[in-house]
Amino acid sequence: MKRRHFLKETIASGAFIGLGGLSVSSCMGPTEKKITILHTNDVHSHIEPFGAAHSKFPNLGGVARRATLIEQIRSENPNTLVFDAGDIFQGTPYFNYFGGELEFKMMSKLGYNAATIGNHDFDNGIDGLEKQLPHADFEFLTANYDFKNTVMNGKTKPYKIYTIDGIKIGVFGLGIKLDGLVDPILFKETSYLDPVEITQDMGTLLKVDKGCDLVICLSHLGYYYKKNPDHISDLNLAKLTKNVDLIIGGHTHTFLKKPSIVKNLEQENMLINQVGCWGVNIGRIDFIFDDLKRIGAKGKSIIV
């Protein structure tokens, strides 16, 4: 009742797979449309690229390079949306000094459409997060955090529907359980709602009731927990739910060489992708729709 009340490369680069059991041709026909989804996660205030002497990521990352990539891809396909899966804050002195203002301003300049909220986005407290919202010209989506009785109440949405070239795209967000991970003084009276139940609700609402052709979840639950395999994660969420086409993940800093394909509750293909951390990669998923709005997908991670 609580949740209902609250809500009132086998994809390789160049290889297509079908969603819902449908495969599509690698050559677009005259009636086909392409929607491009770009995404990041766990950027952690990394505004500048790593230095040439960095042991793991020499000369990689940086907002300026990401901006160039996004601009190039948008010029190729104007039907492009850009999302982030949380933990925008914390990791460099930029956050310590500006409190998140710079991160939100840069993401706005890059034309992000929406983001979900990660646990580190509470590092300056829920009041610190709310204080920076005026600098964000994009939506914050979270369907399983109830912010009633906090300053964030009414400042987020559970979902957003985008209509591009006749294609309806429903996007919702999920956050990780904060108890035991974040000091309660930082998130105050924020309530955590079960992400499996919320995903079932969101999938039905967006795919069935609202008639979305594509449903995307922005998740900060984590890709998978090897030491605790039953813990809720993107892989487990996919297996336990339906009516979602893509999970864009975060939290575990998982560098996937290609998006994962998981069978959902109805044994249909669901895609999961996560591109590590610190802005050294950006994910790209191209969805191809035919004249009947059936879909196939092609995905890859791009080094920044």
C-alpha positions as CSV (number, residue, x, y, z in Angstrom):
1,M,0.0,0.0,0.0
2,K,2.8,2.4,0.8
3,R,4.4,2.1,-2.6
4,R,1.1,2.4,-4.4
5,H,0.3,5.5,-2.4
6,F,3.7,7.0,-3.1
7,L,3.5,6.4,-6.9
8,K,-0.3,7.9,-7.1
9,E,28.9,-6.0,-27.5
10,T,26.2,-10.8,-26.9
11,I,25.5,-7.0,-27.7
12,A,28.9,-6.3,-29.4
13,S,29.6,-3.2,-31.3
14,G,28.1,-3.7,-34.7
15,A,25.9,-6.7,-33.7
16,F,22.2,-6.4,-33.2
17,I,20.0,-8.4,-30.9
18,G,16.3,-8.4,-30.6
19,L,14.3,-7.5,-27.5
20,G,11.2,-9.5,-26.8
21,G,12.5,-12.2,-29.1
22,L,12.7,-10.0,-32.2
23,S,15.8,-9.6,-34.2
24,V,16.3,-6.7,-36.7
25,S,18.5,-6.1,-39.7
26,S,21.8,-4.4,-39.2
27,C,20.9,-2.1,-42.1
28,M,18.1,0.4,-41.4
29,G,15.2,0.4,-43.8
30,P,13.4,3.6,-44.9
31,T,10.7,3.3,-42.3
32,E,13.0,2.5,-39.4
33,K,14.0,5.0,-36.6
34,K,17.0,5.1,-34.3
35,I,17.0,6.3,-30.7
36,T,20.4,6.7,-29.2
37,I,20.9,6.5,-25.4
38,L,24.1,7.9,-23.9
39,H,24.9,7.3,-20.3
40,T,27.4,7.8,-17.4
41,N,27.6,6.7,-13.8
42,D,29.7,7.3,-10.7
43,V,31.5,10.3,-12.3
44,H,32.4,11.4,-8.7
45,S,33.2,15.1,-9.4
46,H,35.9,14.3,-12.0
47,I,35.8,17.4,-14.0
48,E,39.3,17.2,-15.5
49,P,40.9,14.2,-17.3
50,F,43.4,12.0,-15.5
51,G,47.1,13.0,-15.9
52,A,49.5,11.3,-18.3
53,A,51.2,9.5,-15.4
54,H,48.0,8.0,-13.9
55,S,48.5,4.2,-13.4
56,K,45.1,3.1,-14.7
57,F,43.6,5.9,-16.8
58,P,46.3,8.1,-18.3
59,N,44.9,11.0,-20.3
60,L,41.3,9.6,-20.0
61,G,38.1,11.3,-19.0
62,G,37.2,14.9,-18.4
63,V,34.0,16.9,-19.0
64,A,35.4,18.7,-22.1
65,R,36.1,15.4,-23.9
66,R,32.8,14.0,-23.0
67,A,31.1,17.1,-24.3
68,T,32.8,16.7,-27.6
69,L,31.7,13.1,-27.9
70,I,28.1,13.9,-27.0
71,E,28.1,16.7,-29.6
72,Q,29.4,14.5,-32.3
73,I,26.9,11.7,-31.6
74,R,24.0,14.2,-31.5
75,S,25.1,15.6,-34.9
76,E,24.9,12.0,-36.2
77,N,21.6,11.3,-34.6
78,P,19.4,14.2,-33.2
79,N,17.2,11.5,-31.6
80,T,19.7,11.2,-28.6
81,L,19.0,11.2,-24.9
82,V,21.7,11.5,-22.2
83,F,21.3,10.0,-18.7
84,D,23.4,9.5,-15.5
85,A,22.9,6.7,-12.9
86,G,24.0,8.6,-9.8
87,D,27.0,9.4,-7.6
88,I,27.6,12.6,-9.4
89,F,29.2,14.1,-6.2
90,Q,32.3,13.3,-4.1
91,G,35.8,12.4,-5.3
92,T,37.8,15.6,-6.1
93,P,38.4,19.0,-4.5
94,Y,35.8,20.5,-6.9
95,F,33.1,18.9,-4.8
96,N,34.7,19.9,-1.5
97,Y,35.0,23.5,-2.6
98,F,31.8,24.0,-4.7
99,G,29.5,21.4,-3.1
100,G,28.2,20.0,-6.4
101,E,27.4,23.3,-8.1
102,L,30.1,22.8,-10.8
103,E,29.0,19.2,-11.5
104,F,25.4,20.2,-12.1
105,K,26.3,23.2,-14.2
106,M,28.6,21.1,-16.4
107,M,26.0,18.3,-16.9
108,S,23.5,21.0,-17.8
109,K,25.9,22.4,-20.4
110,L,26.3,18.9,-21.8
111,G,22.5,18.6,-22.2
112,Y,21.8,15.7,-19.8
113,N,18.1,14.9,-19.8
114,A,17.9,13.2,-16.4
115,A,19.8,11.5,-13.6
116,T,19.0,9.4,-10.6
117,I,20.4,9.9,-7.1
118,G,23.3,7.9,-5.7
119,N,24.3,7.4,-2.1
120,H,27.3,9.8,-2.4
121,D,24.9,12.5,-3.6
122,F,23.9,12.8,0.1
123,D,27.5,13.5,1.2
124,N,26.7,17.1,2.0
125,G,23.4,16.0,3.5
126,I,20.0,16.2,1.9
127,D,20.0,19.9,2.5
128,G,23.3,20.2,0.5
129,L,21.8,18.2,-2.3
130,E,18.6,20.3,-2.4
131,K,20.7,23.5,-2.4
132,Q,22.4,22.6,-5.7
133,L,19.2,21.7,-7.6
134,P,18.8,25.2,-9.1
135,H,22.1,24.6,-11.0
136,A,20.7,21.5,-12.7
137,D,18.8,22.0,-15.9
138,F,17.7,18.4,-16.0
139,E,15.3,16.1,-14.2
140,F,16.1,13.9,-11.1
141,L,14.2,10.7,-11.3
142,T,13.7,8.4,-8.3
143,A,10.7,6.1,-7.8
144,N,11.8,4.3,-4.6
145,Y,12.9,7.2,-2.4
146,D,10.0,8.9,-0.6
147,F,11.2,12.3,0.4
148,K,8.1,13.3,2.3
149,N,9.0,15.5,5.3
150,T,12.3,16.4,3.8
151,V,13.5,19.5,1.8
152,M,13.6,17.2,-1.3
153,N,9.9,16.6,-1.2
154,G,8.5,17.5,-4.6
155,K,11.9,18.1,-6.1
156,T,12.2,14.8,-7.9
157,K,9.9,12.8,-10.2
158,P,9.4,9.0,-10.2
159,Y,9.5,8.9,-14.0
160,K,9.5,11.0,-17.2
161,I,8.2,10.2,-20.6
162,Y,10.1,11.6,-23.7
163,T,8.5,11.5,-27.2
164,I,11.1,11.6,-30.0
165,D,10.2,11.1,-33.6
166,G,7.0,9.4,-32.7
167,I,8.7,7.0,-30.2
168,K,7.6,7.1,-26.6
169,I,10.4,6.5,-24.1
170,G,9.6,6.1,-20.4
171,V,12.4,6.5,-17.9
172,F,12.4,6.0,-14.1
173,G,15.0,5.9,-11.4
174,L,16.0,3.7,-8.5
175,G,18.2,4.4,-5.5
176,I,20.2,2.0,-3.2
177,K,19.1,1.4,0.3
178,L,20.7,4.1,2.4
179,D,20.5,2.5,5.9
180,G,23.9,1.1,6.8
181,L,25.5,2.9,3.9
182,V,24.9,6.6,4.6
183,D,24.7,8.3,8.0
184,P,21.0,8.8,8.8
185,I,21.7,12.4,9.7
186,L,22.5,13.0,6.1
187,F,19.3,11.6,4.5
188,K,17.0,12.3,7.4
189,E,13.5,11.0,6.9
190,T,14.0,9.7,3.4
191,S,12.1,6.4,3.0
192,Y,13.4,3.5,0.9
193,L,10.8,1.5,-1.1
194,D,11.3,-2.0,-2.4
195,P,12.9,-1.7,-5.9
196,V,11.5,-4.9,-7.2
197,E,7.9,-3.9,-6.4
198,I,8.5,-0.4,-7.7
199,T,10.0,-1.7,-10.9
200,Q,7.0,-3.9,-11.5
201,D,4.7,-0.9,-10.9
202,M,6.8,1.4,-13.1
203,G,7.0,-1.2,-15.9
204,T,3.3,-1.7,-15.9
205,L,2.6,2.0,-15.8
206,L,5.0,3.0,-18.5
207,K,4.8,0.1,-20.9
208,V,1.1,-0.9,-20.5
209,D,-0.8,2.1,-19.2
210,K,1.2,4.9,-20.9
211,G,2.0,2.9,-24.0
212,C,5.8,3.6,-24.0
213,D,7.7,1.9,-26.8
214,L,10.9,1.8,-24.7
215,V,11.3,1.7,-20.9
216,I,14.6,2.5,-19.2
217,C,15.6,2.2,-15.6
218,L,18.3,4.5,-14.1
219,S,19.6,2.3,-11.3
220,H,22.0,3.0,-8.5
221,L,21.5,-0.5,-7.0
222,G,24.8,-2.0,-8.2
223,Y,25.5,-4.5,-11.0
224,Y,26.0,-7.7,-8.9
225,Y,27.4,-8.7,-5.5
226,K,29.5,-11.8,-5.7
227,K,29.8,-12.2,-1.9
228,N,26.1,-11.7,-1.5
229,P,24.5,-13.0,-4.7
230,D,20.9,-12.7,-3.4
231,H,21.3,-9.0,-2.6
232,I,19.2,-6.8,-4.8
233,S,21.3,-5.8,-7.9
234,D,20.7,-4.9,-11.5
235,L,21.1,-8.6,-12.5
236,N,18.6,-9.8,-9.9
237,L,16.2,-7.0,-10.7
238,A,16.1,-7.9,-14.3
239,K,15.3,-11.5,-13.6
240,L,12.5,-10.6,-11.2
241,T,10.7,-8.0,-13.3
242,K,9.3,-7.3,-16.7
243,N,8.3,-4.5,-19.1
244,V,11.7,-2.9,-18.8
245,D,14.1,-2.8,-21.9
246,L,17.3,-1.3,-20.4
247,I,18.8,-0.9,-17.0
248,I,21.5,1.8,-16.9
249,G,23.4,1.0,-13.7
250,G,25.8,2.5,-11.2
251,H,27.3,2.2,-7.7
252,T,29.6,-0.9,-8.1
253,H,31.9,0.8,-10.6
254,T,31.6,-2.1,-12.9
255,F,33.4,-1.8,-16.2
256,L,31.4,-3.8,-18.7
257,K,33.1,-4.4,-22.0
258,K,29.6,-4.8,-23.5
259,P,26.1,-4.6,-22.2
260,S,24.8,-7.7,-20.6
261,I,21.7,-9.5,-21.8
262,V,19.5,-11.0,-19.1
263,K,16.2,-12.9,-19.4
264,N,13.5,-11.2,-17.5
265,L,10.5,-12.6,-15.6
266,E,8.9,-13.6,-18.9
267,Q,12.1,-14.9,-20.5
268,E,12.5,-11.8,-22.7
269,N,15.7,-10.0,-23.3
270,M,16.6,-7.1,-20.9
271,L,19.8,-5.1,-21.4
272,I,22.0,-4.0,-18.5
273,N,25.0,-1.6,-18.9
274,Q,27.4,0.1,-16.6
275,V,30.5,2.0,-17.6
276,G,32.7,1.9,-14.6
277,C,33.4,5.2,-12.9
278,W,35.1,8.7,-13.0
279,G,33.9,9.6,-16.5
280,V,36.5,7.5,-18.3
281,N,33.8,5.8,-20.4
282,I,30.4,6.8,-21.8
283,G,27.9,4.2,-22.7
284,R,26.0,4.1,-26.0
285,I,22.9,2.0,-26.8
286,D,21.1,2.4,-30.2
287,F,17.6,1.2,-30.4
288,I,16.1,0.6,-33.8
289,F,12.3,0.7,-34.3
290,D,10.5,-0.5,-37.4
291,D,7.2,0.7,-38.7
292,L,5.4,-1.5,-36.1
293,K,7.6,-0.1,-33.3
294,R,9.2,-3.4,-32.6
295,I,12.8,-3.0,-31.5
296,G,16.3,-4.3,-31.7
297,A,19.4,-2.9,-30.1
298,K,23.1,-2.3,-30.6
299,G,25.5,-1.2,-27.8
300,K,29.0,-0.4,-26.9
301,S,31.1,1.6,-24.4
302,I,33.2,4.5,-25.6
303,I,36.5,5.5,-24.1
304,V,36.6,9.2,-23.3
